[in-house]
Amino acid sequence: MNRERFSVEPLEQGMSFKAKAYQSLRQAITQMNIYGQSSEIRLDERRLCEALGVSRTPVREAMALLEQEGFIRSQPRRGIFVVRKTKAELVEMITVCAALEGMAARLFVENATTEKLELLHAAFDKYTKAELAEHVAEYSDANIVFHQSIVQASGSTLISDLTDRFFIHMRAIRRATMGLGDRADQSIHEHRDIIEALAARDADLAERRVREHTLGLAQYVERHCAFLD
């Protein structure tokens, strides 16, 4: 069982301590490598209070909200743990995200500015095959930003809200699998194909390529991620 240190800053005045504790803890969970280890991640309430500089009350209130939203779970006499999805649950989640991200790509074609497209180009043009092998962790972060950028530039608040519900687990599984096999090399080629379709303003092709790209992750998890069982 693993206790992972949270990177949180002491809370400032203004918003309620409960709300700020919630935001800080949720952001910290988002950054955690949930699927990069075999053991569950246990949260230490006392250490969280010390890191945030608040009493236990706002931390407990924030954690109760996080539990309602499905990010953490509490077990009597054992503690509080970050929720870790099963392989089947992850495959289902990724499949749903594939549909949402595909629609976001279609809306990107219709709504995104040329500047948004140029930013996607710039994010990946710097990676040659040799550099990719040496900077997989950096590329993994760029991959996550890539998917977020398409959703944000789509202009759909609903798609953004829905994908945000899955973001913690999508980010974690994308990060955990990026360094396996030829995932990184395959990913960057598919990203460039997606950018090509977006640049051509071909909504059908962009939607299909993004959807198939994300479904490829679901297939990879199903076939190769036995550590999730």
C-alpha positions in Angstrom: 0.0 0.0 0.0 1.4 3.4 -1.0 1.2 6.8 0.5 1.9 9.4 -2.1 3.0 12.9 -1.1 0.7 15.6 -2.2 2.1 18.8 -3.9 -0.3 21.3 -2.3 0.2 24.9 -1.3 -1.2 26.5 2.0 -4.6 28.1 1.4 -5.1 31.8 1.0 -7.9 33.9 2.3 -10.9 34.7 0.0 -12.8 31.6 -1.0 -14.0 29.3 1.8 -11.4 26.9 3.2 -13.6 24.0 2.2 -13.8 25.1 -1.5 -10.0 25.8 -1.6 -9.2 22.5 0.0 -11.4 20.8 -2.5 -9.7 22.5 -5.5 -6.2 21.8 -4.1 -6.8 18.2 -3.3 -8.5 17.5 -6.7 -5.6 19.1 -8.5 -3.2 17.0 -6.5 -5.1 13.8 -7.3 -5.1 14.7 -11.0 -1.3 14.8 -10.9 -0.9 11.4 -9.2 0.4 8.4 -11.1 -2.6 6.2 -10.2 -1.8 3.3 -12.6 2.0 3.5 -12.5 2.2 1.3 -9.5 0.6 -1.9 -8.3 -0.6 -0.7 -4.9 -3.4 1.6 -4.0 -2.6 5.2 -3.0 -3.6 6.0 0.6 -4.2 9.6 1.7 -2.9 10.8 5.1 -5.4 13.2 6.5 -3.0 14.7 9.1 -0.3 15.4 6.5 -2.8 16.9 4.2 -4.0 19.3 6.9 -0.4 20.3 7.6 0.4 20.8 3.9 -2.7 23.0 3.4 -2.3 24.8 6.7 -5.9 24.3 7.9 -7.8 22.3 10.5 -9.3 18.8 9.8 -12.8 20.2 9.3 -12.4 21.8 5.8 -10.2 18.9 4.7 -12.8 16.3 5.8 -15.6 18.3 4.1 -13.5 18.5 0.9 -12.8 14.8 1.0 -16.4 14.0 1.5 -17.2 15.9 -1.7 -14.4 14.1 -3.6 -15.8 10.8 -2.4 -19.3 11.7 -3.7 -17.7 12.5 -7.0 -16.0 9.2 -7.1 -12.3 10.3 -6.8 -11.6 8.8 -3.5 -13.1 6.1 -1.2 -13.0 5.6 2.5 -12.8 2.3 4.3 -13.5 1.9 8.0 -10.3 1.1 10.0 -8.2 1.2 6.8 -8.2 4.8 5.7 -8.9 6.9 2.6 -7.7 5.8 -0.9 -7.6 7.3 -4.4 -10.1 5.3 -6.5 -8.4 3.0 -9.0 -10.6 1.7 -11.8 -10.6 -1.9 -13.0 -9.4 -2.7 -16.5 -13.0 -3.3 -17.6 -14.1 0.1 -16.2 -11.1 1.9 -17.8 -11.9 0.3 -21.2 -15.5 1.5 -20.9 -14.4 5.0 -19.9 -11.9 5.3 -22.7 -14.5 4.1 -25.2 -16.9 6.8 -24.0 -14.1 9.4 -24.3 -13.4 8.3 -27.8 -16.9 9.3 -28.9 -16.7 12.6 -27.0 -13.3 13.5 -28.3 -14.3 12.5 -31.8 -17.2 14.9 -31.7 -14.9 17.6 -30.2 -12.6 17.2 -33.3 -15.6 17.7 -35.6 -16.5 20.9 -33.7 -12.9 22.0 -33.7 -13.0 22.0 -37.5 -16.0 24.2 -37.4 -15.0 26.6 -34.6 -11.3 26.6 -33.9 -9.1 29.5 -35.1 -5.9 29.0 -37.2 -4.0 30.0 -34.1 -5.4 27.0 -32.2 -4.3 24.7 -35.0 -0.8 26.2 -35.1 -0.4 25.5 -31.4 -1.1 21.8 -32.0 1.5 21.8 -34.8 4.1 23.5 -32.5 3.5 21.0 -29.7 4.6 18.0 -31.9 6.9 19.4 -34.6 9.8 19.3 -32.1 9.7 15.5 -31.6 11.9 13.4 -33.9 11.9 9.7 -33.5 15.3 9.8 -31.6 14.1 12.6 -29.3 10.9 10.9 -28.6 12.7 7.9 -27.2 14.6 10.1 -24.8 11.6 12.3 -23.7 8.7 9.9 -23.3 7.6 11.5 -20.0 7.6 15.0 -21.6 5.8 13.7 -24.7 3.2 12.0 -22.4 2.4 15.4 -20.9 2.2 16.9 -24.4 -0.2 14.1 -25.4 -2.6 14.9 -22.6 -2.5 18.6 -23.5 -3.2 17.7 -27.1 -6.4 16.0 -26.2 -7.5 18.7 -23.8 -6.8 21.4 -26.5 -9.0 19.8 -29.0 -11.9 19.6 -26.5 -11.4 23.1 -25.3 -11.2 24.6 -28.8 -14.3 22.7 -29.8 -16.4 25.4 -28.0 -18.6 22.8 -26.4 -19.0 23.3 -22.7 -20.9 20.1 -22.3 -18.2 17.9 -23.9 -15.6 19.7 -21.8 -17.6 19.0 -18.6 -18.2 15.4 -19.5 -14.5 14.7 -20.3 -13.4 16.5 -17.2 -15.3 13.9 -15.2 -13.0 11.2 -16.6 -9.8 13.3 -16.8 -8.1 12.0 -13.7 -8.2 8.4 -14.9 -7.7 9.2 -18.6 -4.6 11.2 -17.8 -3.3 8.5 -15.5 -3.8 5.6 -17.9 -2.4 7.5 -20.8 0.7 8.3 -18.8 1.1 4.7 -17.5 0.9 3.2 -21.0 2.9 5.8 -23.0 6.2 4.2 -22.2 5.1 0.7 -23.1 6.0 -1.0 -26.4 5.8 1.4 -29.3 2.9 3.4 -27.9 4.8 6.7 -28.0 5.9 6.3 -31.6 2.4 5.2 -32.7 0.8 8.0 -30.8 2.9 10.8 -32.4 2.2 9.4 -35.9 -1.5 9.3 -35.2 -1.4 12.8 -33.8 0.1 14.2 -36.9 -2.5 12.5 -39.0 -5.2 14.1 -36.8 -3.6 17.5 -37.2 -3.5 17.0 -40.9 -7.3 16.3 -41.0 -8.0 19.3 -38.7 -5.8 21.6 -41.0 -7.7 20.4 -44.0 -10.9 21.3 -42.2 -12.2 17.8 -43.0 -14.7 17.2 -40.1 -15.5 13.6 -41.0 -11.9 12.6 -41.3 -10.9 14.5 -38.1 -13.7 12.9 -36.1 -12.9 9.4 -37.3 -9.1 9.8 -36.7 -9.5 11.1 -33.2 -12.1 8.5 -32.3 -10.0 5.6 -33.7 -6.9 7.0 -32.0 -8.6 6.9 -28.6 -10.2 3.6 -29.2 -6.7 2.3 -29.9 -5.8 3.1 -26.3 -8.9 1.0 -25.2 -7.7 -1.9 -27.3 -4.2 -1.6 -25.9 -5.4 -1.6 -22.3 -7.6 -4.6 -23.0 -4.8 -6.6 -24.6 -1.7 -5.6 -22.7 -2.5 -4.1 -19.3 -2.8 -7.2 -17.2 -1.4 -5.2 -14.2 -4.8 -3.6 -13.9 -6.6 -6.9 -13.1 
